[in-house]
Amino acid sequence: MFSKTNLISTLVIAVWAYLGGYLLWDVIGGFLFEGHGGSATGVWKETPDYLHVVIASVFLAFAFSTIYSKLSGSAGISHGATYGLWVGILIGLGERWYDLAFSNFTDLTGAFINLGLNLVFYVIAGVLVGLVYEKLSKNVSNTH
């Protein structure tokens, strides 16, 4: 769980979670959500608490990387992308659909926008975790 590979993967995914989250949900998603939820509904804070964004990014990255290490039979881009796709479906269709059902956070269009952003976010995260595990597992097997 606290292996070198998992910790490096956690760092890489945490950076992606922080920067990719900003890119996808603020830069790209900002105008997509207009009229469909998110900041247009007044739900978002004007200025995020960046300390908590960093903490959340690290926890997300550690869990994502650790689960990948436990469930993936092998490492690589395709395995990582598949893993990310399923996590994106889990979060995008599962968790985010609750936003639609239980809150005024979003409408149906906003839920689908969130699904798309979650799929992109987690597939990229999966590709990154797959690459880290692939590269570092090759380095470990070449040193023995």
Salt bridges, closest charged atoms under 4 A:
ASP49 OD2 - HIS52 NE2 3.47
ASP107 OD2 - HIS36 ND1 2.99
